[in-house]
Amino acid sequence: MTITDEDCLAETLAFNEKFEADAASRPPRKPVPNAATLVLLRRNRLGADTPPVRLEHGQDRVVAGGVRVRTFVPDRVDGVYLHIHGGSWAFGSAGGQDERLWRLAVEARLAVVSVDYRLAPEHPFPAGPDDCEAAARWLVEHAATEFGTERLLIGGESAGAHLSVLTLLRLRDRHGITGAFRAAHLLYGPYDLSMTPSQRLFGPRRLLSNTDSLRGTYELFTPGMGAERRRDPEVSPLFADLAGLPPARIVVGTEDPLLDDSLFLARRWQSAGAPVRLDVIAGAMHGFTLFPLAITEREQRREREFLATACR
């Protein structure tokens, strides 16, 4: 484990403090919103006043018999990155990060395929994992024809990191596919939906994610499941056999309730035989890359470097 960005700690902690103060001035949200409230939350996620920027470089497609994806293809392509967005399995879209994904595509020389998987609660588990699995299989079969390379990578943020690991496990266990993806990039993901100690003990702090909000999102994604059912490796990859998975970079902040998830997963991933780089960002809360911080720019640069190097 490497704790990084301690020189930015003052800025990072000051941002956290302001975020908590701003959140405290708003009425608390119910942990599990009803359908109507969820629609409003999706529309106003993080208080955004305008919709995400959509660039002409992005192309919306339907692959694998019905899975929607958004692709970004630069002039030079050394590999293909299967990106799975975050958003608690209930928010977000493949078209929500055009500027970041296009920059990643150009600077890392990657075709980026972002999966627009179905969202909970309308489509609870296993709908999202099914869509990601189907997109990954399509990419394994068609990347050479579509993008001129079979060098594949996978990764995502938060729920997208969770879905990335599930996708690799499903490819291995259901289809006998190992080695197709050269590396995984996993950013502050939840890997134990029965809740690790850091999730349970984080408490009610009004950061982007806390104990109550995690419980709520798990209920949206896996309605009616108890803790024991959520420990099933098909739901919580921390409990899976991780043999045969590719090298990984796992990233989390010290002020993230999901800290233990990344620490524990990195240890088990490495014990299963694959190289792991674990970066713990000093002072960072969950979702820190959504905000204009010094650690965000650094992290996105490190992500590009890791993915580009994995394709060489």
N, C-alpha and C positions, 0 to 999 in steps of 0.2 A: 504494500500500500504506500502510495505517495500522496502527502498532503501538499497541494499546490496553491499558488496565488495568495500566500500569506501577506505579501506586500500590498495587496488590494483589500485586506481585511477591513480596514476602517470604512472604506466606501461601501463595501458589501453589507456590513452590519448596520450602517446608517440607512441604507436603502431598506433593509428588513424592518428597522424600527419605524420608518415612515410608512411602509406598507401596512404594518400592524396598526398604527395610529389611524390611518385612513379607513381601514377595515372596521375598526372599533366604532367609527362614527356612523356606520351603516347598520341597518337592522340585520340580525343574524339570519342566515339562510337555514331552512330546514335541511337536515342531512339527506333525506330522500325526497326530492321535489316531485310533485305530480306532473302529469304529461303537459298540461298547459304552462306551468311554471318552467318546465324544462325547455319548451320552445322559446320562451322569452330569454332564458339564460343562454341558450345557444346563440340567439340573435345579438345579445349584448355581452358576450363572453369577455371577461376582464374589463368591462366598461368601454369597449370599443365603440366609437361614434360612427365609424365608417366601415364598410365591408373590407375584407382583405384585398390587397392589390393582386390583380390577376394579370400576368404578363403574357404577351403574344408568343413567347417561347414555350409556354406550356400547352400540351395537347391532351384533351380528354378522350379516352378510349374505353372500350368495353372488351375484355379479354376473358379467356377461360370460361366461355359460356354464360357470361353475365356479370362478371366482377368489373367494377369501374376503377380505372386507374388514371393518373395524370402523369404524363411523361415530359421530360426535359432532356433534349439531346443536343449537346454542343457539337462544334465542328470536328473536334477530335475526341474519340471515345476509346479509352483503354480498358474500361470495365463497366459493369452495370450495378447500380445500387438499388436494391429493393427497399424502399423507405416506407415505414409504417408510422403514421402520425399518432400523437398523444391526444389526451382529452378525456381521461377517465372512462374510456369505452363508450361515452355518451355524447361527447362534444368533438369538434374539429372536423376537418375534411382534408382530402388530398390537395385541394385548391387553396388551403389556408396559409401556405408558406412559400409562395412562388419566388419571392425575391431571394430568400435564403437557399432554396433548392436550386435555383438557377445559378447562383454564385458558386454553390458546391459543385454543380455539374461542370461549369467552365473551369474553375480553378483546380479541381481534382481530376478533370478529364473523364468524367463519368456520365453515362446515360442514367438518369434518375427515373425510377418508376415508383410513384407513390400510390399506395393502395387506398381507395375510398371505401373501406369496409363498412358494412352495415352497423348501425349504432344501437346501443341499448337506450332506453328500456323497450323500444318497439321491437328490437331484434336482440334479445339477450344471448348469453352463451348457449350454444357454440357458434352463432352466426358469424361474429367477427373473425374468430380463428378459422372458420371454414373458408371465408373469403381470402384471408391472407395465405392459407395453404394452397388454394386454387391458383392465386396469382403467382406464388413461388414455383409451383409445378409448371405453369405456363412459361415462366421465364427460363427454367431449366431446359425445357423442350424447344424454345423458340428464340432464345437470346442471340444465338449465332446468326440466325436468319434476320432477325429484327434489328440488331444493333452491331453485328459484325464481331462479336466476342463472346466467349463462354466464361469470362472472368466475372464471377458474381459475388456481390457483397449484400449484407442485410443489416438492418438496424432501425432504431426509432427512439422516440422519447416517451418516458412515462408508460402509459398503457401500450404505446407502440413498441417499447423495449420488451415488455411482457409478451406481446403477440409475436415479436421476432423470435424469442426463444421457443415459444410453443410451435411456431412454424418449422423451425429446424428439427424439433423433436418429432413432429408429425411427418415430415419428409423422411426421417430415418425410420420411424416405427411403422408407418403405414405404407411406405413406398420403397423402402430400402435405399433411399438416396442419402448418401453421405459424401462429403468432399465437394459437392457442387458449389457451395458457397465458401469462399476463401477466408472470410472474416465476418465478425459481428460487432456492431457498434451499439452499445446499450447505455442509454442516458437516463439516469434516475428512474429506473423501473420498479414496479411492485412484483415480486416473485413469490411471495407467500400471502395468499389472500385470506388465510386464517389469522394473519397478523403476527409479524415478528415483534420482539420486545420493543424495538424503537418505535414501531407503529403504535403499540398499545400505550406506551409511556409518554408519547409526545404531548398529549393533552390538547387543550382548546386554543392554543396560540393561533391568532388570526393571520397566519401566513397563507400562502396559496393552497396548502394542503395541511390537514391536521388529523388527529385520531378520528374525530367524528365524521369529517368529510370522506375519509377513506372508507369507513364502515358504510357510509351512504352509497358511495360509488360501487362497492362490492355488492350491495343489495340490488342496485340497478343492473349490474352486469350478470350476477348469478342469483336471481331472486329465489328465495325460499331455501337456499343452501345453508346448512350449518357449518361450523368451523371444521368439523371432521370431513365433510364432503369437499370443502374448499381446499383441503390438504391433498386431494387427489392430484397426482402429477399432471394429469391432463388439464387441470385448472391452475395449479401452483407449480411452476417448473422448478422451484427450489427443491422439491421432493423427488424429482425425476432422476433417472440414470442419465448422466450427461456425457457418457462415452461417445466418441465419434464426432463431437461438435468442433467447429473451427476455432482458431485463435480469436480472442475477443478483447475489446477495450470496454471497460465498465467504469462509468462516471457517476458520482453522486456528491452532494454537498453535505457538510457537517451539520447543517441546520435543517435537514430533510428528514421527515418521519420515516422515510424509506431507506435510511442509512444502513441498517442491518441487512436489508434485502440484498444490497449490492455487496456488502462485506461478505456475507455468507455465500452468495452465489459465486463470487470470485474464488473463494476458497474451494468450493466444490468443483467448479469448472477446472481449476488447475489440478485438483486431485484426480480428475477424470482423464487428464493427460494432455490438455491443450494449453498453450501459452495464454496468459492473461495479463493485461495491463490494467491496474486499478488506480484511478485518479480520484482523490477525495478533495473537493474544492473548499477551501477554508471559508467558513461563514455562509456558504451558499444555501439558499432555501430550495424547496422543490420548485421546478419550473423556472429556474433563474435565467435560462437562456431566452426566455420570452421578453426580457427587459434590457434596456440599453445600459449595460454595465461593462466595466473593463473585463470582468471575468467572462462575460458572454463573448466578446470579440476573441479573447484568447481561446476559449473552449471551441468556438467554431473553427478557428484556425487549426487547432489540434485535431479536430474531427476530420477536416479536409486532408491533413497530412497523413493521418492514420489510414484513411480509406485509399488515398492515392498510393501510398506505399504498399498496401495489401494487394494492389493490382499489378505491381511491377514484377 
